Amino acid sequence: MTDTTPLIEDQRPSRAPGLLFGIGLGGFLDGIVLHQVLQWHHMASATSHDPDTLAGLEVNTMADGFFHIFTWFVVVAASIVTVALWRQGRLAPSWTFHAGGVLSGWGLFNLAEGLVNHQLLGVHHVRDDLGGPLSWDLGFLALGAVLVVVGELLQRRGTASARRTDDTGHVAAR
């Protein structure tokens, strides 16, 4: 028999660390893979700072660096929030719950970056090196939405599991 009594809010694992880790790590993945490894775009590559010129590449490389500093601070914030919550006695999340939060955070990063930088500001697109970047931008937004949905489903699964048992197999706190 399983206990279906809902956990009160301060007994539930917090969503904040997973979301923050996802935003920060999703940003790192974007910056490292799309900006540096594949070199599809840089932070300001669709502006007057053409990365095909030395001066433009210098501006874009610095902008990429500031972007990475921001994502690093988000990961540091996630670590601080995690430790603070543990010190308050909050339950540690299950792996499913945490992974769901990370995926949701990564998806939220993609949605925010895709809407703000790609569409509203137009400072860069997923593929600045192509003539018609809209399809790549829409694919990036779709990936973000899928990550949020999958992450939310995993977190719900992890929450339901926390209601039944804790990590030692005992009935969770009520």
Buried (B, 14 or more C-beta within 10 A) or exposed (E): EEEEEEBEEEBBBBBBBBBBBBBBBBBBBBBBEBBEEEEBBBBBBBBEBBBEEEEBBEBBBBBBEEBBEEBEEBBEBBBEBBEEBEEEEBBBBBEBBBBBBBBBBBBBBBBBBBBEBBBEEEBBBBBBEEEEBEEBBBEBBEBBBEBBEBBBBBBEBBBBBBBEBBEEEEEBBE
